[in-house]
């Protein structure tokens, strides 16, 4: 485990309207207080949000003073399409890519020419060499579509060996799962930074629905405590800040190289977690 000063990053999704774009602009302006390494922007496979991703990435790269890291999913795309996107990002001076397989959009049958994330990483390296710092996904609690934990770890190893520089995990609420995953990576000789993905808790119903869909586990004890608050949104947020804040502190104390915040395009939840962590660490300045 590395003991250097932790890095922070924030993830946004592309807004659907001018009003949403204005809100997101205010969000990233406020989150610059975290001195993040980069702001990432999600990307819908098969064209579902791609144009909005391009617009958002261009604005962040141009105006924020923080590196933009666009997500790029390969499912449903051709090599020519991906090459064109890479060339456009390179022309904008973007140096980071979050390379993902992605999910095949509803109604689309053709998975495209690159079917797995390791193939996308290989293609990015083939086309652009070392221009991009490539982040990939990691799943401490096992990808929901993986047939076994061993197969999932082998999938991750293929991405690393294809040329990934670092990884971001799916969010989780079990710190032990992250450290077990890191032990497994060490045994396989996979020596890249693996940044824990952090999902603030602000709305239990929404979180439960999202977690069930993406395979992230909410431990039973946590579900029961959150269910007990009913519709008391203020108590859910306060309890969520305590639980996730303590988890962030434990992750960094255990050697995690940083934290990646799934912001849901909101300021306060991620900023409050970062401020809580900063107050406990002498190597960070508020």
C-alpha positions, 0 to 999 in steps of 0.5 A: 500500500502507498503512503503518499498524500491521497488524491481525490477525483469527482465524477459527473454525468452529462446534464440533459438541459441548459438548466442542468448544465448551469447547475453542474457548472456551479457544482464543479466550481464549488468542488474545486475546493477539494483540489481534485486530480481530475473531474470525470464525465460519464458516457452512454454506450451506443450514442445515448449521452455521447454528445452531451459528454463531449460538450461537458468534457470540453467545458471542464477542460477549457474552463475549470483549471482541473483535468477532464477525464471522459469515460469511454465505453466500447460496447456498440461502437466500431474501432473507427468511431472510437479512434475518432473520439480519441483523436478529438480528445487528444486535439483538446489536450485531454490526457486522461480516459476512463476506459469501460466496456459499458452496457449494450443499450436497450434494443441494440443487438450488435455489441460492436467491434470491441467487446471487452474493456481490455480490448478497448485499453489495448486499442487506446494504446495502439492508437495513441501510445502513452498519450492517455493516462487510462483508468479502468473499473474494479469490483471489490465485491465482484462484477454482477455478471462475473461467473466467479470471483476468480474469473472477475479477478482475471478480467481485471488482470487483463485490463491491467496487463493491456496497459491500464495505469490505475483503477476506480472501484464500484462503490461499496460500504464494506471496507474489508472487501476493498482490502481483500481485493487489494490482497488478491491483486498483490498476489497476482502481481497487479501493481497499479493504484486502485482508487475506492469509489465513494457514493455518499448516502443522501436518499435511501430509496434511490440508493437501494434501487441503484445498488440493486441494479448495479450489484453494489451491496448495502450491508444488512445492518446499514439497510436496516438503520437507513430503513428505520429513518423512514422519510426523515431525509435529514437524519438519513443524510447525517447518518450517511455522512457518519458511516461513509465518512468513517469508511473514507477515513479507514480506507485512507488510514489503511493505505488507499491511494485516494478517493473517487466521489460519485457526486450525482452532480451535487456539491454538498454530500461529496464536499462534506465527506472531503472536509471530514477527511481533511480534518483528520489528516495532517497531510491535507489542507482545507 
